[in-house]
Amino acid sequence: MDRKFKRVLITGIAGAGGSYLAEYILNNEKNVKIFGIYRSNGYIKILKKKYKKKINFFKVDLNNFKKTYDILKKIKPDLVVHLASDARVRKSFDEPLVVIRNNINIMLNLLESIRTNNINPIVLICSTSEVYGKVKKSEFPITEKHIMKPVNPYSVSKSFQDLVSQMYCESYKLKIIITRMFSYINPRAKFLFQTAFTRQIVDI
């Protein structure tokens, strides 16, 4: 890390990305305190077994504004990494209301809790290349200026997260960094196409 963070909050710490991030920070930054919010257990057993004394765990549903506000007030992080979204594209087609409402609500509750608590952490928002939708070959390479054209329920929810984060940055001066990840492999994210495809190759 280039900046010297002391109190790092990871939302979705029990997920595939959050659990790896927590391990990476703990293995490389000795003076950082890790705070993790999780709703479902996921990989929480792995983290608690290996890092029980090094991570402060909080089981919180970010859909609950009061609980989100209270936990931010208690932790007062100087870095927030927001990974707590439902990232299952297939599920978003089957249950669009569930996925869209969840991803929208937790983003709003997190940003508004930061704003109203008068804390000033750097906030890292994990967006996705899905926000660009269907891109023609003539439009490559994709840049950050490329227009958002979401074509599935999941990407609609992530486009909202992306845009509302930009608004909070511009209007309320929150210090927000937005990343838009393309394809990646994560052995703990079994629902990812790349992970499933790679696993099949290994099995063969």
C-alpha angles and dihedrals in degrees: 000000000000093000121060104240118182104179117038122183117199116192112205091024091160092059129094096264097034095052093051092047092052091051092048093052094046092049094049108028115054098180098052123103113213123212118186132196119198137167104185122038099242107146094347092116091058092051095044092049094051103029108021093133095042101051127059105216125203123184101212134152105222088207085077106080097195094052090046091050093047094050092050089049090052098045101037093193123197090207128036120189109193111207099140102112132117101252100179107120093187091053090050089062092048096041108020095160092054096048098040095046092046096049094044096046098047092049093051093044093050096048094042091049090053092048097047093044089059092228121140112209126154105256120208112201117197106216126165144233085243088085089073092061118191110002123193119231088241089061095059135148096053115221132186088261092062112118119256113244107166114194104183135047093254093053090047090057092047092048088056091050090049095048097042089051090054089051093051089049093051101036102033099025095236112167101243131168117193122201123190108202123204124198117331139162123239119169091207093054096074093170093065115106092225092051094048092046093049092047090055091053090052091049091050 
